[in-house]
Amino acid sequence: KGPSRRLVGIKPEGRTPVRQGTEICAGNGQIIGKVTSGSFGPTSGGPISMGYVANVYSDTGTSVILRVRNQELTGTVVELPFVPHNYKR
């Protein structure tokens, strides 16, 4: 059957960083996960976060709502790693 939730990368819109413990919600307001870590990503030029969400919402490009300090921000599920490797083996 597999795991019930999956670790995903989240790219919030705007410049507000999303920190650990922030609720991740679906479009209908249902809580689907929590952020495990987040900060400003200098290479990506904006805030980045990672968190566990239900498998149904783990597809790349899925829109999510992030509840930060009683405000709702929109974000998008992105692939990990945020910056692709550029070295050769």
GROMACS elastic network, one bead per residue, 0.5 to 0.9 nm:
[ bonds ]
;  ai    aj funct       b0    kb
    1     4     6  0.84736   500
    2     5     6  0.88762   500
    3     6     6  0.71558   500
    3    55     6  0.78146   500
    4    53     6  0.85625   500
    4    54     6  0.60283   500
    4    55     6  0.59106   500
    4    56     6  0.88994   500
    5    33     6  0.82478   500
    5    52     6  0.60687   500
    5    53     6  0.52438   500
    5    56     6  0.83807   500
    5    57     6  0.89370   500
    5    58     6  0.80683   500
    6    51     6  0.81005   500
    6    52     6  0.52449   500
    6    53     6  0.55804   500
    6    54     6  0.63448   500
    6    55     6  0.58450   500
    6    57     6  0.89284   500
    6    58     6  0.65311   500
    7    50     6  0.68503   500
    7    51     6  0.55181   500
    7    53     6  0.66409   500
    7    58     6  0.78904   500
    8    49     6  0.85335   500
    8    50     6  0.56542   500
    8    51     6  0.56923   500
    8    52     6  0.62560   500
    8    53     6  0.72053   500
    8    58     6  0.65078   500
    8    59     6  0.86388   500
    8    60     6  0.85461   500
    8    77     6  0.65693   500
    8    78     6  0.69180   500
    8    79     6  0.68783   500
    8    80     6  0.68461   500
    9    48     6  0.73652   500
    9    49     6  0.58731   500
    9    51     6  0.66949   500
    9    52     6  0.89193   500
    9    60     6  0.88627   500
    9    76     6  0.83762   500
    9    77     6  0.57359   500
    9    78     6  0.50780   500
    9    79     6  0.59011   500
    9    80     6  0.57099   500
    9    81     6  0.76957   500
    9    82     6  0.73001   500
   10    35     6  0.88354   500
   10    38     6  0.89028   500
   10    47     6  0.89030   500
   10    48     6  0.60529   500
   10    49     6  0.50426   500
   10    50     6  0.57133   500
   10    51     6  0.74472   500
   10    64     6  0.86480   500
   10    75     6  0.63781   500
   10    76     6  0.55741   500
   10    78     6  0.56104   500
   10    79     6  0.83122   500
   11    46     6  0.81329   500
   11    47     6  0.66044   500
   11    48     6  0.50821   500
   11    49     6  0.64632   500
   11    50     6  0.87051   500
   11    74     6  0.88949   500
   11    75     6  0.54983   500
   11    76     6  0.53494   500
   11    77     6  0.64848   500
   11    78     6  0.66059   500
   12    15     6  0.77810   500
   12    16     6  0.76733   500
   12    17     6  0.76893   500
   12    18     6  0.75129   500
   12    46     6  0.82669   500
   12    47     6  0.64133   500
   12    48     6  0.66731   500
   12    49     6  0.77796   500
   12    64     6  0.89527   500
   12    65     6  0.89044   500
   12    66     6  0.80123   500
   12    73     6  0.71279   500
   12    74     6  0.60822   500
   12    76     6  0.63957   500
   12    77     6  0.88129   500
   13    16     6  0.79412   500
   13    46     6  0.85826   500
   13    47     6  0.82002   500
   13    73     6  0.71139   500
   13    74     6  0.59462   500
   13    75     6  0.55143   500
   13    76     6  0.79087   500
   14    17     6  0.86362   500
   14    46     6  0.77260   500
   14    47     6  0.79775   500
   14    73     6  0.83832   500
   14    74     6  0.87356   500
   15    40     6  0.84411   500
   15    46     6  0.61108   500
   15    47     6  0.62014   500
   16    40     6  0.86777   500
   16    46     6  0.85196   500
   16    47     6  0.67510   500
   16    68     6  0.87838   500
   16    73     6  0.86445   500
   17    38     6  0.67326   500
   17    39     6  0.56414   500
   17    40     6  0.62804   500
   17    46     6  0.82119   500
   17    47     6  0.51249   500
   17    48     6  0.71810   500
   17    49     6  0.80199   500
   17    68     6  0.88371   500
   18    21     6  0.88287   500
   18    22     6  0.67926   500
   18    35     6  0.77149   500
   18    37     6  0.79661   500
   18    38     6  0.55001   500
   18    39     6  0.67177   500
   18    40     6  0.88369   500
   18    47     6  0.72487   500
   18    48     6  0.74498   500
   18    49     6  0.64172   500
   18    66     6  0.77557   500
   18    67     6  0.86957   500
   18    68     6  0.67876   500
   19    22     6  0.61386   500
   19    35     6  0.67614   500
   19    36     6  0.75810   500
   19    37     6  0.58054   500
   19    39     6  0.66538   500
   19    49     6  0.73316   500
   19    68     6  0.82558   500
   20    23     6  0.89624   500
   20    34     6  0.76573   500
   20    35     6  0.51136   500
   20    38     6  0.62915   500
   20    49     6  0.85014   500
   20    50     6  0.87675   500
   20    51     6  0.84371   500
   21    34     6  0.57522   500
   21    35     6  0.53269   500
   21    36     6  0.63584   500
   21    37     6  0.80069   500
   22    33     6  0.86858   500
   22    34     6  0.56382   500
   22    35     6  0.52841   500
   22    36     6  0.81442   500
   22    66     6  0.67507   500
   22    67     6  0.60814   500
   22    68     6  0.62175   500
   22    69     6  0.86885   500
   23    31     6  0.66065   500
   23    32     6  0.78279   500
   23    33     6  0.61469   500
   23    35     6  0.65326   500
   23    65     6  0.83050   500
   23    66     6  0.59166   500
   23    67     6  0.55329   500
   23    68     6  0.77858   500
   24    30     6  0.85370   500
   24    31     6  0.58676   500
   24    32     6  0.57564   500
   24    34     6  0.53173   500
   24    35     6  0.68793   500
   24    51     6  0.81796   500
   24    52     6  0.86775   500
   24    53     6  0.74779   500
   24    64     6  0.66709   500
   24    65     6  0.58929   500
   24    67     6  0.67827   500
   25    28     6  0.76794   500
   25    29     6  0.54531   500
   25    30     6  0.53332   500
   25    32     6  0.52384   500
   25    33     6  0.68971   500
   25    34     6  0.86203   500
   25    53     6  0.89545   500
   25    64     6  0.58574   500
   25    66     6  0.62332   500
   25    67     6  0.77023   500
   26    29     6  0.54109   500
   26    30     6  0.54358   500
   26    31     6  0.65091   500
   26    32     6  0.64078   500
   26    57     6  0.79415   500
   26    63     6  0.76387   500
   26    64     6  0.53096   500
   26    65     6  0.60895   500
   26    66     6  0.89356   500
   27    30     6  0.74416   500
   27    63     6  0.75475   500
   27    64     6  0.63653   500
   27    65     6  0.65825   500
   28    31     6  0.89978   500
   29    32     6  0.89039   500
   29    65     6  0.77426   500
   31    34     6  0.82493   500
   32    52     6  0.83257   500
   32    53     6  0.54633   500
   32    54     6  0.57318   500
   32    57     6  0.78627   500
   33    51     6  0.70451   500
   33    52     6  0.54585   500
   33    54     6  0.66287   500
   34    50     6  0.87670   500
   34    51     6  0.55972   500
   34    52     6  0.58842   500
   34    53     6  0.69631   500
   35    38     6  0.73347   500
   35    49     6  0.68573   500
   35    50     6  0.57829   500
   35    52     6  0.65912   500
   35    53     6  0.86771   500
   35    66     6  0.89028   500
   36    49     6  0.76542   500
   36    50     6  0.58049   500
   36    52     6  0.72234   500
   37    48     6  0.86607   500
   37    49     6  0.56647   500
   37    50     6  0.54833   500
   37    51     6  0.68416   500
   38    41     6  0.87894   500
   38    47     6  0.73363   500
   38    48     6  0.56767   500
   38    50     6  0.62684   500
   38    51     6  0.86606   500
   39    46     6  0.86726   500
   39    47     6  0.56854   500
   39    48     6  0.57684   500
   39    49     6  0.64569   500
   40    44     6  0.84620   500
   40    45     6  0.77130   500
   40    46     6  0.56340   500
   40    48     6  0.59817   500
   40    49     6  0.85241   500
   41    44     6  0.52979   500
   41    45     6  0.59222   500
   41    46     6  0.54777   500
   41    47     6  0.54594   500
   41    48     6  0.58250   500
   41    49     6  0.89479   500
   41    82     6  0.88455   500
   42    45     6  0.50274   500
   42    46     6  0.66668   500
   42    47     6  0.83148   500
   43    46     6  0.81185   500
   43    82     6  0.88202   500
   43    83     6  0.73978   500
   44    47     6  0.78223   500
   44    48     6  0.79767   500
   44    82     6  0.73426   500
   44    83     6  0.71821   500
   48    82     6  0.80949   500
   50    80     6  0.88678   500
   52    55     6  0.89909   500
   52    58     6  0.86356   500
   53    56     6  0.81643   500
   53    57     6  0.64630   500
   53    58     6  0.63626   500
   54    57     6  0.56805   500
   54    58     6  0.66134   500
   55    58     6  0.51562   500
   55    59     6  0.79734   500
   56    59     6  0.74087   500
   57    60     6  0.86397   500
   57    62     6  0.64825   500
   57    63     6  0.85618   500
   57    64     6  0.84076   500
   57    77     6  0.84057   500
   58    61     6  0.87655   500
   58    62     6  0.71691   500
   58    77     6  0.70159   500
   58    78     6  0.89676   500
   59    62     6  0.58728   500
   59    77     6  0.69648   500
   59    78     6  0.81388   500
   59    79     6  0.87474   500
   60    63     6  0.89403   500
   60    76     6  0.77647   500
   60    77     6  0.51921   500
   60    78     6  0.50843   500
   60    79     6  0.61909   500
   61    76     6  0.57198   500
   61    77     6  0.52526   500
   61    78     6  0.61973   500
   61    79     6  0.87950   500
   62    75     6  0.84747   500
   62    76     6  0.56650   500
   62    77     6  0.53109   500
   62    78     6  0.81534   500
   63    74     6  0.70681   500
   63    75     6  0.58530   500
   63    77     6  0.65281   500
   64    73     6  0.84728   500
   64    74     6  0.58662   500
   64    75     6  0.52486   500
   64    76     6  0.59449   500
   64    77     6  0.73382   500
   65    72     6  0.61786   500
   65    73     6  0.56283   500
   65    75     6  0.60717   500
   65    76     6  0.85656   500
   66    71     6  0.80335   500
   66    72     6  0.55429   500
   66    73     6  0.50360   500
   66    74     6  0.60525   500
   66    75     6  0.68825   500
   67    70     6  0.61770   500
   67    71     6  0.55518   500
   67    73     6  0.63821   500
   67    74     6  0.88622   500
   68    71     6  0.52112   500
   68    72     6  0.62739   500
   68    73     6  0.71161   500
   69    72     6  0.83472   500
   78    81     6  0.87424   500
   78    82     6  0.75781   500
   79    82     6  0.65699   500
   80    83     6  0.77790   500
   80    84     6  0.83604   500
   81    84     6  0.61701   500
   81    85     6  0.82762   500
   83    86     6  0.88885   500
   85    88     6  0.87141   500
